[in-house]
Amino acid sequence: MIQYEPWKIRCEGREDTKFLESIFSQANGYLGSRCSFYMDGAKAYERCNYLAGGFEYISPGVTDMVNLPDLFFFRLSLGTGDYQSFSQSLDMSNGLFERKSVWKDKEGRETQIDISRFISMDNKHVSALSLELTALNYNGNIDVLMGIDGKTVNLPVEDDQTKENLDTLSLLSVSETETGEDYCFLKADSKASGRLHAAMTARIFQTKGTAKDALIPDCPAKELNIPLVKGEMVRIEKILYTEAVLQDSKAASQAFQTLSKGSQNLRPHVINHSFGELLKDSQRAWKSRWDQADIQITQKGNDTSLQSALRYSVFQLIQNCPWEDSGVSIGARGLTHGRYKGCCFWDTDIFLLPFYLYTDPQAARNLILFRLNTLPDAEENAKALNLPGARYPWMCAIGGIEQCQSWDIGRCEIHITADVAYAVENYLNVSGDETLDNLPAQLYVETARYWAGRFSYDKRKDVYNLLFVKGPDEYCGVSGNNAYTVLLARHNLRLALQAVRRKEAKAGVTEMNKWQDIIEKSRIEYDSDRDLYIQDDNFLRLEAFPGQKAGDGSAAYHQYDFDWLQRYQVLKQADLVLLMVLKPELFTKRQQKAIWDFYEPLTLHDSSLSFGIHAWAAAYLGLEEKACEYFDKSLFLDLEDRMKNTGREGIHLAAAGATWQAVVFGFAGLSLGNGGRPELTPRLPRDWEGLSFHFYIKGKRYLAVIDEKGGKIEAEEE
């Protein structure tokens, strides 16, 4: 369905509209929009525009990402008919979406309808829509309604992936509308807590015809009457400015309401530049980002699909990151869908952070600051579980309070806390950032205190057990001593010990002996005959998996009940294989190969997190055929809807991040050598002739160039 060019993807036809709405989503880290239109019949909960950090409560303590008013709303009076042609494209060099179609009504009149839109990377508040209408075989008039629709609603998605919700929810109340000579204005406020206040202004311009105010409740708009002459194109432009204020308490919200009376902050903000001028500004900003993040692959032959698809992954990583705001993080689907209520997971720390760390250190710093600044919330999470220290949430939205409503995941998939500590250390090692004072040390200490409370001491055997845990592989069920979690928890404890010994942590730390005791005596199942780490205490007790994955690539949990799946030796996603590439120094070469040989055949890859990590691991182990097979699955996971859920769930950002890591850490073999100096260990697939990319380490910019003869790293002057 998708056609690939070096800097573009395009599609002819509209067979699967929801899939295309996801694929052509646009964002700039502040504002995001699914590519859906009222004129196509998209419902109020399907025309989705999101704001980074724009959450509201849907029940006590539980939030959802608010669906903003429809910025790109318009309506045409085309009459009954059908499309004669239909194509869409996305230019990744500047974020421009274009759609070209011809509509034929029952009278035989054909109208060419060209839609273009973008969300500015230059000014986070700006977005724009261009509508071009051409009568191909007639003269006549067409009515166009152009404005901002405030009647959108949310359709909250269940945490349980097997359930579907059909009940919509209105989270916004339109508090003010206004129309002027050439603009419309709408202000809306979140209903439950009043923490979100958003204002949108649309300047509307047409090259021909008349305009008058439309009288539609909660939808400030202009009614345009456009005379069409055969063969002549008429253009309508809508230039949008979106601004929001987020308040995290009722009192702050009330104070804001008082202070904002007479303020111009959320008053109409009319942009007087044209679509073309604003697009040029956005394209310059995109070029700056691509200069940092582009990866160029030279392949044998003329196939451009790999290069295009890789750029698409990078494009999604760039546009979904709130790169200048440390108060919000990145949800599992970014700004492309409300799946998982827009919450942030361990995806950000393990799968996404490395991309920003090596291509945009400031964005990486803000993601780390989000975790450091929500340490008090993590302490509240631990306290709620009757534990000391700080426990990071499996899902978080506003701040760092736990949002997961499932016991077995929310309470038991606790590796997230060690993942955060790992991410902070990774950031410090690569960035060399010395401006965070003692915040990392405090995080290490408080998370270590959590682990000290979470491990259970068995006096009979003088060992520590980590009970009732679930590792990254979520099919194993709740078990004990998950190896991934125990090994990363030990690493977390070591980080805390080092911080205390370097006197980076505040005074009053008295638990060091216990931390060391847990490091030495925590239990992991290990088969010395095979040099194999066993995933958890129960894994070898389980029967061989009698089922098989669906041929269409969809996850096994849609065929089999979770209760049934957790009683068999089958993995949802990479577990120890993941730890093997994150912390290779924990394993000998023989142990690494044993992990791959045992667990890879048992893995169903029912999570989008899995394919890219297996590609990286296979490349690391020198298994070229397997590496290329898994890389292909990760690279095209969304573009070819490999898991049959891209349309209904949005873009899988963690897969995009894992794809990037497979290239940079797997095939290029980038790593930090002695003294933190960058090194390459190239393992290019045989049909790749070359690979090049820029990256940052400790504030310095480098260029990596790899060909069939080897690789070299050049330091560049900024």
VMD Tcl script that draws the C-alpha trace (Angstrom):
set ca {
  {0.00 0.00 0.00}
  {2.75 2.48 0.95}
  {5.13 3.59 -1.79}
  {8.62 4.72 -0.83}
  {10.84 7.55 -2.03}
  {14.05 8.69 -0.28}
  {12.27 11.57 1.51}
  {8.60 10.73 0.96}
  {6.02 8.09 1.57}
  {2.85 8.04 -0.50}
  {-0.27 5.98 -0.92}
  {-2.78 5.60 -3.74}
  {-6.36 4.85 -2.71}
  {-7.96 4.80 0.72}
  {-8.64 1.16 1.53}
  {-7.92 1.41 5.26}
  {-8.66 4.92 6.48}
  {-7.73 4.38 10.14}
  {-4.34 2.96 9.13}
  {-3.67 5.99 6.92}
  {-4.81 8.37 9.67}
  {-2.03 6.97 11.87}
  {0.66 6.76 9.20}
  {0.18 10.36 8.09}
  {-0.07 11.80 11.62}
  {1.79 15.06 12.16}
  {3.28 16.70 15.24}
  {5.99 19.05 16.48}
  {6.46 17.80 20.04}
  {3.95 20.31 21.40}
  {0.93 19.64 19.23}
  {-0.05 16.50 17.33}
  {-2.85 15.58 14.96}
  {-4.10 12.37 13.44}
  {-4.73 12.77 9.73}
  {-8.52 12.50 9.81}
  {-11.09 14.84 8.28}
  {-14.73 15.62 8.95}
  {-15.42 15.55 5.20}
  {-14.48 11.83 5.18}
  {-17.02 11.03 7.87}
  {-14.55 10.93 10.78}
  {-16.51 10.96 14.05}
  {-16.01 13.42 16.90}
  {-13.72 10.98 18.75}
  {-11.72 10.14 15.59}
  {-10.70 13.70 14.69}
  {-7.90 13.81 17.22}
  {-5.60 16.68 18.10}
  {-3.39 16.34 21.17}
  {-1.26 18.59 23.32}
  {1.90 17.32 25.02}
  {1.01 17.05 28.71}
  {-2.64 17.81 27.98}
  {-4.26 15.36 30.41}
  {-7.53 15.51 32.31}
  {-9.10 13.24 34.90}
  {-11.70 10.73 33.70}
  {-12.16 9.21 37.17}
  {-10.53 9.86 40.56}
  {-6.77 9.64 40.06}
  {-7.02 8.39 36.45}
  {-6.39 10.62 33.45}
  {-6.72 10.53 29.68}
  {-4.99 12.62 27.00}
  {-7.51 15.27 26.03}
  {-8.78 15.35 22.46}
  {-8.59 19.03 21.58}
  {-11.06 20.83 19.30}
  {-10.65 19.90 15.65}
  {-8.17 22.42 14.26}
  {-8.35 21.19 10.69}
  {-12.15 21.13 10.49}
  {-13.87 22.04 7.24}
  {-16.96 20.94 5.33}
  {-17.68 21.00 1.59}
  {-21.05 20.98 -0.17}
  {-20.10 18.46 -2.83}
  {-23.33 16.52 -3.10}
  {-23.66 12.76 -3.42}
  {-20.87 11.07 -5.34}
  {-17.56 9.29 -5.04}
  {-13.83 9.74 -5.51}
  {-12.45 9.06 -8.98}
  {-8.84 9.32 -7.82}
  {-7.23 9.63 -4.40}
  {-3.58 9.88 -3.32}
  {-1.77 11.03 -0.18}
  {1.87 11.78 0.58}
  {4.06 12.86 3.48}
  {7.27 14.77 2.85}
  {9.57 13.88 5.72}
  {12.00 16.70 4.93}
  {9.46 19.32 6.02}
  {6.47 17.47 7.55}
  {4.09 18.47 4.75}
  {1.05 16.27 4.14}
  {-0.59 16.49 0.72}
  {-3.73 14.84 -0.54}
  {-4.97 15.02 -4.12}
  {-8.36 13.72 -5.19}
  {-11.09 14.13 -7.76}
  {-14.72 14.00 -6.62}
  {-17.48 13.16 -9.14}
  {-21.05 13.86 -8.09}
  {-24.20 12.13 -9.38}
  {-24.63 14.89 -11.99}
  {-21.21 14.07 -13.44}
  {-19.50 17.23 -12.17}
  {-15.86 16.63 -11.30}
  {-14.05 18.70 -8.68}
  {-10.35 18.41 -7.94}
  {-9.74 18.74 -4.19}
  {-6.16 19.27 -3.05}
  {-5.51 19.40 0.70}
  {-2.16 20.33 2.25}
  {-1.37 20.74 5.91}
  {1.56 20.90 8.31}
  {2.34 21.53 11.96}
  {5.24 23.96 12.22}
  {8.58 22.81 13.56}
  {9.67 26.46 13.63}
  {6.90 27.81 15.89}
  {5.29 25.18 18.09}
  {2.01 27.11 18.22}
  {1.51 27.28 14.45}
  {-0.18 24.88 12.05}
  {-1.75 25.46 8.66}
  {-4.22 24.02 6.16}
  {-4.51 24.76 2.46}
  {-7.56 23.72 0.45}
  {-7.43 24.08 -3.34}
  {-10.60 23.54 -5.38}
  {-10.75 23.23 -9.16}
  {-13.90 22.60 -11.22}
  {-12.69 20.26 -13.97}
  {-15.78 20.16 -16.22}
  {-18.29 22.75 -15.02}
  {-18.96 26.27 -13.78}
  {-20.77 26.67 -10.47}
  {-20.67 27.60 -6.81}
  {-19.47 25.59 -3.84}
  {-20.08 26.28 -0.15}
  {-17.25 25.73 2.31}
  {-17.55 25.83 6.10}
  {-14.11 26.52 7.59}
  {-13.43 26.85 11.31}
  {-12.63 25.13 14.61}
  {-14.95 22.39 15.88}
  {-15.18 22.34 19.68}
  {-17.54 19.37 19.80}
  {-14.84 16.68 19.75}
  {-14.84 14.02 22.48}
  {-12.58 11.34 23.92}
  {-12.93 7.59 23.50}
  {-10.83 6.30 26.43}
  {-9.00 3.07 25.61}
  {-8.98 0.22 28.13}
  {-5.64 -0.76 29.71}
  {-6.63 -4.37 28.98}
  {-5.57 -4.86 25.37}
  {-8.30 -7.43 24.77}
  {-11.14 -5.05 25.67}
  {-12.73 -2.35 23.55}
  {-14.52 0.72 24.89}
  {-17.39 2.29 22.94}
  {-18.35 4.99 25.46}
  {-17.21 8.51 24.58}
  {-16.48 11.18 27.14}
  {-16.47 14.97 26.85}
  {-13.45 16.37 28.70}
  {-13.57 19.95 27.43}
  {-16.05 22.77 27.80}
  {-16.01 25.59 25.25}
  {-15.92 28.77 27.31}
  {-15.54 31.41 24.64}
  {-15.89 31.84 20.88}
  {-15.37 34.84 18.66}
  {-15.34 35.63 14.96}
  {-13.75 38.60 13.29}
  {-13.38 39.82 9.75}
  {-11.00 37.06 8.75}
  {-10.56 34.89 11.84}
  {-12.27 32.53 14.31}
  {-11.33 32.04 17.95}
  {-12.20 29.31 20.44}
  {-11.22 28.85 24.07}
  {-11.87 25.61 25.92}
  {-11.21 24.44 29.47}
  {-11.01 20.96 30.89}
  {-14.09 20.05 32.89}
  {-13.08 17.91 35.85}
  {-10.06 19.70 37.31}
  {-9.80 22.82 35.18}
  {-6.06 22.16 34.73}
  {-6.08 22.59 30.94}
  {-6.95 25.87 29.21}
  {-6.53 25.91 25.44}
  {-7.13 28.62 22.87}
  {-7.12 28.33 19.09}
  {-7.23 31.09 16.52}
  {-7.77 30.42 12.82}
  {-7.12 33.09 10.21}
  {-9.09 32.20 7.09}
  {-8.31 33.57 3.66}
  {-9.70 32.73 0.22}
  {-8.55 33.95 -3.18}
  {-12.12 34.28 -4.41}
  {-15.69 34.41 -3.10}
  {-17.52 35.77 -0.09}
  {-17.44 34.98 3.63}
  {-19.83 35.40 6.53}
  {-19.97 34.25 10.14}
  {-21.44 30.80 10.71}
  {-23.86 30.46 13.62}
  {-22.92 27.03 14.99}
  {-22.68 26.44 18.75}
  {-19.14 25.63 19.97}
  {-17.82 25.82 16.41}
  {-16.64 29.30 15.39}
  {-16.43 29.22 11.62}
  {-16.82 31.11 8.37}
  {-19.30 30.20 5.67}
  {-17.55 30.70 2.35}
  {-19.32 30.84 -0.97}
  {-16.83 30.12 -3.74}
  {-17.62 30.63 -7.43}
  {-15.78 28.02 -9.50}
  {-14.92 28.53 -13.15}
  {-13.95 25.51 -15.20}
  {-10.21 24.95 -15.06}
  {-9.48 27.68 -12.50}
  {-8.16 26.86 -9.04}
  {-9.40 28.65 -5.90}
  {-7.31 28.46 -2.74}
  {-8.50 28.70 0.86}
  {-5.92 28.94 3.63}
  {-6.44 28.44 7.33}
  {-3.51 29.55 9.50}
  {-3.83 28.35 13.09}
  {-2.31 29.43 16.37}
  {-2.77 27.09 19.36}
  {-1.78 28.01 22.89}
  {-2.44 26.23 26.13}
  {-1.84 26.72 29.81}
  {-1.56 23.71 32.10}
  {-2.23 23.99 35.82}
  {-1.68 21.07 38.16}
  {-4.10 21.94 40.93}
  {-7.58 23.36 41.36}
  {-6.23 26.30 43.30}
  {-3.71 27.12 40.59}
  {-6.43 26.84 38.00}
  {-8.65 29.29 39.89}
  {-5.74 31.68 40.31}
  {-5.08 31.48 36.60}
  {-8.69 32.28 35.78}
  {-8.46 35.41 37.91}
  {-5.09 36.53 36.63}
  {-5.94 35.93 33.01}
  {-8.83 38.39 32.91}
  {-7.81 41.00 30.39}
  {-4.64 39.04 29.58}
  {-3.71 38.64 25.92}
  {-2.12 35.23 26.46}
  {-5.25 33.34 25.51}
  {-6.86 35.95 23.35}
  {-7.06 35.73 19.55}
  {-3.57 35.49 18.11}
  {-3.82 36.05 14.36}
  {-0.89 35.00 12.17}
  {-0.60 37.21 9.10}
  {1.88 35.08 7.18}
  {0.83 32.83 4.31}
  {0.84 29.05 4.17}
  {3.89 29.11 1.88}
  {5.88 31.49 4.07}
  {5.22 29.49 7.22}
  {6.08 26.24 5.45}
  {9.48 27.66 4.46}
  {10.14 28.57 8.10}
  {9.13 25.09 9.20}
  {11.28 23.47 6.52}
  {14.36 25.36 7.76}
  {13.70 24.10 11.28}
  {13.23 20.55 9.99}
  {16.51 20.80 8.08}
  {18.33 21.68 11.29}
  {16.92 18.59 12.96}
  {17.65 16.33 10.02}
  {21.25 17.61 9.95}
  {21.58 16.13 13.42}
  {19.56 12.96 13.10}
  {19.59 11.65 9.52}
  {21.05 8.23 8.78}
  {22.17 7.58 5.22}
  {22.29 4.02 3.93}
  {23.82 3.03 0.62}
  {22.44 -0.23 -0.71}
  {23.22 -2.34 -3.72}
  {20.51 -1.84 -6.33}
  {17.89 0.88 -6.66}
  {15.50 -0.03 -3.83}
  {14.81 3.08 -1.72}
  {12.32 1.49 0.69}
  {14.85 0.81 3.46}
  {16.21 4.36 3.41}
  {12.70 5.83 3.30}
  {11.37 3.61 6.09}
  {14.36 4.37 8.31}
  {13.81 8.09 7.79}
  {10.16 7.55 8.69}
  {11.23 6.05 12.04}
  {13.51 9.01 12.69}
  {10.78 11.42 11.54}
  {8.38 10.00 14.12}
  {11.01 10.18 16.87}
  {11.71 13.82 16.06}
  {8.14 15.04 15.76}
  {6.76 13.30 18.86}
  {9.34 14.57 21.36}
  {8.52 17.61 23.55}
  {12.14 18.62 23.07}
  {12.00 21.94 24.91}
  {9.80 20.96 27.89}
  {11.07 18.97 30.88}
  {7.61 18.95 32.43}
  {6.23 16.27 30.12}
  {7.51 13.03 28.64}
  {6.64 10.88 25.62}
  {3.66 8.56 25.64}
  {3.83 5.11 24.11}
  {2.09 6.41 20.97}
  {3.38 9.95 21.25}
  {0.90 12.45 19.83}
  {-0.48 10.04 17.21}
  {-3.14 8.29 19.31}
  {-4.70 8.16 22.77}
  {-3.77 4.48 23.29}
  {-2.79 3.72 26.91}
  {-4.44 7.06 27.79}
  {-1.35 8.83 26.42}
  {0.79 7.57 29.31}
  {4.57 7.34 29.48}
  {6.14 3.87 30.09}
  {9.63 2.38 30.32}
  {9.55 2.71 26.52}
  {10.87 6.25 26.93}
  {13.82 5.33 29.16}
  {15.02 2.22 27.34}
  {13.83 2.46 23.74}
  {13.53 6.21 23.01}
  {16.08 8.03 25.15}
  {19.18 6.71 23.29}
  {18.05 8.32 20.03}
  {17.78 11.76 21.66}
  {20.89 11.21 23.73}
  {23.02 10.77 20.61}
  {21.22 13.23 18.29}
  {19.64 15.93 20.51}
  {21.27 16.07 23.97}
  {18.98 18.88 25.17}
  {15.88 16.80 24.43}
  {17.50 13.88 26.27}
  {18.27 16.12 29.23}
  {14.64 17.16 29.47}
  {13.47 13.54 29.42}
  {15.87 12.77 32.27}
  {14.76 15.88 34.14}
  {11.19 14.62 33.91}
  {12.22 11.49 35.84}
  {14.42 13.41 38.30}
  {11.73 15.99 38.99}
  {9.05 13.36 39.57}
  {11.12 11.61 42.25}
  {8.72 12.92 44.96}
  {5.84 11.26 43.13}
  {7.85 8.04 42.94}
  {8.27 8.27 46.72}
  {4.50 8.62 47.06}
  {4.05 5.52 44.90}
  {6.33 3.53 47.19}
  {4.60 4.85 50.31}
  {1.21 3.79 48.90}
  {2.60 0.26 48.64}
  {3.94 0.34 52.23}
  {7.51 0.50 51.00}
  {10.42 2.89 51.57}
  {12.25 4.91 48.95}
  {10.96 5.67 45.47}
  {9.09 3.44 43.03}
  {8.62 4.74 39.50}
  {5.20 4.17 37.94}
  {4.52 1.68 35.19}
  {2.28 4.30 33.56}
  {2.34 8.03 34.24}
  {0.73 11.14 32.80}
  {0.56 14.20 35.08}
  {3.80 13.97 37.04}
  {4.84 10.52 38.18}
  {1.83 9.08 39.99}
  {0.93 5.53 38.96}
  {-1.83 5.36 36.34}
  {-1.92 1.62 35.68}
  {-5.16 0.05 36.83}
  {-4.04 -3.57 36.41}
  {-2.65 -5.37 39.48}
  {-0.37 -7.85 37.74}
  {1.24 -5.14 35.61}
  {0.94 -2.03 37.76}
  {2.10 -3.71 40.97}
  {4.39 -6.45 39.65}
  {6.20 -5.15 36.56}
  {8.61 -3.28 38.75}
  {11.70 -3.32 36.55}
  {10.65 0.19 35.49}
  {12.36 1.59 38.60}
  {15.68 0.01 37.68}
  {15.14 1.05 34.04}
  {14.94 4.69 35.13}
  {18.14 4.43 37.17}
  {19.85 2.77 34.19}
  {18.63 5.56 31.88}
  {19.97 8.28 34.19}
  {23.38 6.61 34.32}
  {23.35 6.13 30.54}
  {22.55 9.80 30.06}
  {25.37 10.94 32.34}
  {27.93 8.63 30.72}
  {27.15 9.72 27.18}
  {26.34 13.41 27.70}
  {28.94 14.23 30.35}
  {26.34 16.58 31.86}
  {27.61 18.01 35.16}
  {24.75 20.46 35.72}
  {22.29 18.21 37.53}
  {23.91 18.64 40.97}
  {23.05 15.75 43.29}
  {19.71 14.89 41.69}
  {20.94 11.65 40.06}
  {22.53 10.54 43.34}
  {19.29 11.14 45.20}
  {17.41 9.12 42.62}
  {19.89 6.25 42.96}
  {19.60 6.31 46.76}
  {15.82 6.50 46.96}
  {15.31 3.78 44.34}
  {17.87 1.62 46.17}
  {15.83 2.06 49.33}
  {12.81 0.83 47.41}
  {14.65 -2.29 46.27}
  {15.87 -2.94 49.81}
  {12.25 -2.93 50.94}
  {10.98 -4.93 47.95}
  {13.38 -7.91 48.24}
  {12.37 -10.59 50.76}
  {15.02 -12.15 52.99}
  {14.88 -15.94 53.45}
  {16.70 -16.70 56.73}
  {16.73 -20.44 56.07}
  {18.96 -20.14 53.02}
  {20.45 -16.70 53.67}
  {19.24 -15.37 50.32}
  {17.13 -12.49 49.06}
  {14.20 -13.25 46.77}
  {12.32 -10.82 44.56}
  {8.80 -12.24 44.74}
  {5.61 -11.49 42.82}
  {7.31 -9.84 39.86}
  {6.75 -9.78 36.14}
  {9.64 -9.10 33.80}
  {9.62 -7.53 30.33}
  {8.22 -10.82 29.02}
  {4.64 -10.45 30.17}
  {3.55 -13.97 29.20}
  {5.51 -15.63 32.00}
  {2.95 -14.55 34.57}
  {3.72 -13.24 38.03}
  {6.70 -15.18 39.29}
  {9.78 -14.87 41.46}
  {13.34 -13.70 40.82}
  {12.94 -12.53 37.26}
  {16.54 -12.37 36.09}
  {16.19 -9.13 34.13}
  {14.68 -7.36 37.14}
  {17.08 -8.79 39.72}
  {20.20 -8.02 37.66}
  {19.11 -4.45 36.93}
  {18.06 -3.97 40.58}
  {21.56 -5.05 41.62}
  {22.96 -2.48 39.20}
  {20.67 0.15 40.71}
  {21.98 -0.71 44.17}
  {25.59 -0.43 42.94}
  {24.86 3.02 41.53}
  {23.54 4.09 44.94}
  {26.60 2.70 46.71}
  {28.93 4.53 44.32}
  {27.01 7.79 44.78}
  {27.28 7.56 48.57}
  {30.96 6.68 48.45}
  {31.62 9.66 46.16}
  {29.70 11.77 48.68}
  {27.24 12.88 46.00}
  {24.21 11.84 48.04}
  {22.91 13.76 51.02}
  {24.10 12.73 54.45}
  {22.16 10.21 56.51}
  {22.41 7.13 54.30}
  {22.76 4.14 56.64}
  {21.60 1.24 54.46}
  {24.82 0.54 52.57}
  {25.53 -2.80 54.22}
  {22.09 -4.12 53.34}
  {22.41 -2.94 49.76}
  {25.70 -4.80 49.44}
  {24.15 -7.86 51.06}
  {21.32 -7.91 48.51}
  {23.79 -7.53 45.63}
  {25.71 -10.56 46.87}
  {22.83 -12.74 48.04}
  {19.90 -12.01 45.71}
  {18.80 -15.15 43.94}
  {18.67 -15.92 40.22}
  {17.99 -19.29 38.61}
  {21.06 -20.39 36.65}
  {21.84 -23.59 34.69}
  {25.60 -24.04 34.98}
  {25.63 -26.99 32.56}
  {24.34 -24.74 29.77}
  {25.79 -21.46 31.10}
  {22.21 -20.22 30.89}
  {20.42 -17.63 32.98}
  {16.85 -18.81 33.56}
  {14.21 -16.13 33.14}
  {12.52 -16.73 36.50}
  {11.85 -19.39 39.13}
  {8.89 -20.89 37.30}
  {10.11 -20.90 33.72}
  {11.57 -24.41 33.60}
  {8.43 -25.81 35.25}
  {6.27 -24.66 32.36}
  {5.13 -26.89 29.51}
  {6.11 -26.36 25.90}
  {3.80 -23.94 24.10}
  {1.17 -25.95 22.17}
  {-0.26 -22.98 20.24}
  {0.95 -20.93 17.33}
  {0.92 -17.29 16.36}
  {-1.73 -16.07 13.95}
  {-0.58 -15.91 10.37}
  {-1.60 -12.26 10.02}
  {1.01 -11.13 12.58}
  {-1.47 -10.11 15.29}
  {-0.62 -10.85 18.91}
  {-1.36 -14.25 20.45}
  {-3.36 -12.65 23.27}
  {-6.09 -12.02 20.71}
  {-6.30 -15.81 20.18}
  {-5.50 -17.15 23.63}
  {-6.41 -15.96 27.11}
  {-3.60 -14.41 29.16}
  {-4.24 -16.93 31.94}
  {-3.56 -19.74 29.48}
  {-0.49 -18.10 27.93}
  {1.30 -17.61 31.24}
  {1.40 -21.36 31.90}
  {3.60 -22.20 28.92}
  {7.22 -21.67 27.91}
  {6.53 -18.82 25.52}
  {7.68 -15.19 25.58}
  {5.79 -12.11 24.52}
  {8.95 -10.08 23.88}
  {12.66 -9.79 24.55}
  {13.56 -10.23 28.22}
  {17.07 -11.54 28.88}
  {17.90 -10.88 25.23}
  {17.23 -7.21 25.96}
  {19.41 -7.16 29.08}
  {22.17 -8.88 27.11}
  {22.51 -5.83 24.81}
  {21.82 -3.19 27.47}
  {24.43 -4.60 29.87}
  {26.68 -6.96 27.85}
  {29.39 -6.76 30.51}
  {27.18 -8.82 32.85}
  {27.53 -11.88 30.62}
  {30.30 -13.92 29.07}
  {30.22 -14.55 25.32}
  {29.13 -18.10 26.01}
  {26.29 -16.90 28.26}
  {25.15 -14.39 25.62}
  {25.00 -17.10 22.95}
  {23.16 -19.44 25.36}
  {20.55 -16.74 26.05}
  {19.95 -16.24 22.33}
  {19.83 -19.93 21.47}
  {17.36 -20.75 24.24}
  {14.99 -17.76 24.29}
  {14.87 -16.56 20.69}
  {12.95 -19.63 19.42}
  {10.44 -19.25 22.28}
  {9.62 -15.60 21.58}
  {6.40 -14.70 19.74}
  {7.25 -10.97 19.43}
  {3.73 -9.98 20.40}
  {5.07 -6.59 21.49}
  {6.39 -3.98 19.09}
  {9.34 -3.57 21.48}
  {10.80 -6.93 20.52}
  {11.83 -7.00 16.85}
  {14.37 -4.14 16.92}
  {16.05 -5.48 20.06}
  {16.40 -8.93 18.48}
  {17.89 -7.27 15.38}
  {20.44 -5.48 17.57}
  {21.23 -8.65 19.53}
  {21.58 -10.77 16.39}
  {23.93 -8.22 14.81}
  {25.94 -8.10 18.04}
  {26.28 -11.89 17.96}
  {27.22 -11.93 14.29}
  {23.99 -13.57 13.12}
  {23.51 -11.52 9.95}
  {20.54 -13.38 8.50}
  {18.59 -13.20 11.75}
  {19.59 -9.55 12.25}
  {18.27 -8.58 8.82}
  {15.07 -10.59 9.32}
  {14.26 -8.88 12.61}
  {15.35 -5.46 11.35}
  {12.91 -5.72 8.46}
  {10.08 -6.57 10.86}
  {10.88 -3.64 13.14}
  {11.53 -1.17 10.32}
  {8.24 -1.78 8.51}
  {6.15 -2.59 11.59}
  {3.90 0.46 11.19}
  {4.32 1.25 7.52}
  {3.09 -2.22 6.59}
  {0.86 -2.73 9.63}
  {2.75 -5.88 10.59}
  {0.88 -6.28 13.90}
  {-2.54 -5.26 12.56}
  {-3.00 -2.52 15.14}
  {-1.34 0.62 13.77}
  {-4.66 2.07 12.66}
  {-6.51 1.56 15.92}
  {-3.53 2.29 18.21}
  {-1.25 4.78 16.46}
  {2.48 4.74 15.76}
  {4.64 2.40 17.88}
  {7.36 4.85 18.91}
  {9.36 2.29 20.89}
  {9.68 0.21 17.72}
  {11.03 3.29 15.94}
  {13.54 3.76 18.76}
  {14.54 0.10 18.72}
  {14.96 0.29 14.93}
  {17.37 3.21 15.36}
  {19.33 1.29 18.02}
  {19.53 -1.76 15.75}
  {21.24 0.39 13.11}
  {23.51 2.49 15.32}
  {24.41 -0.01 18.06}
  {23.83 -3.23 16.12}
  {24.95 -2.79 12.51}
  {27.32 0.16 13.10}
  {28.44 -1.17 16.48}
  {28.74 2.26 18.11}
  {29.86 2.04 21.73}
  {31.83 3.94 24.35}
  {35.39 2.70 24.73}
  {38.06 3.54 27.26}
  {37.61 7.02 28.64}
  {34.18 7.31 27.07}
  {35.60 7.67 23.56}
  {33.35 6.49 20.72}
  {34.22 3.28 18.90}
  {32.73 1.39 15.96}
  {32.48 -2.34 15.42}
  {30.76 -2.48 12.02}
  {28.59 -5.47 11.15}
  {26.87 -4.23 7.98}
  {24.54 -6.57 6.10}
  {26.17 -7.78 2.91}
  {23.78 -5.83 0.67}
  {24.63 -2.54 2.39}
  {27.52 -0.68 0.76}
  {27.71 2.11 3.28}
  {26.26 3.79 6.35}
  {26.82 7.27 7.77}
  {25.32 9.33 10.59}
  {26.15 12.09 13.05}
  {26.07 11.70 16.82}
  {26.97 13.56 20.00}
  {29.09 12.34 22.91}
  {30.00 14.59 25.83}
  {28.96 17.67 23.90}
  {31.08 16.91 20.83}
  {29.61 16.18 17.40}
  {30.99 13.27 15.41}
  {30.45 11.75 11.99}
  {30.49 7.97 11.61}
  {31.22 6.64 8.12}
  {31.14 2.92 7.42}
  {31.74 1.06 4.19}
  {32.71 -2.45 3.14}
  {36.30 -1.80 4.29}
  {35.40 -0.75 7.83}
  {34.37 2.31 9.81}
  {35.84 5.59 10.93}
  {34.77 8.37 13.29}
  {35.54 12.01 12.62}
  {35.14 14.79 15.17}
  {33.35 17.81 13.70}
  {33.55 21.47 14.56}
  {30.21 22.96 15.64}
}
mol new
graphics top color blue
foreach p $ca { graphics top sphere $p radius 0.5 }
foreach p [lrange $ca 0 end-1] q [lrange $ca 1 end] { graphics top cylinder $p $q radius 0.2 }
display resetview
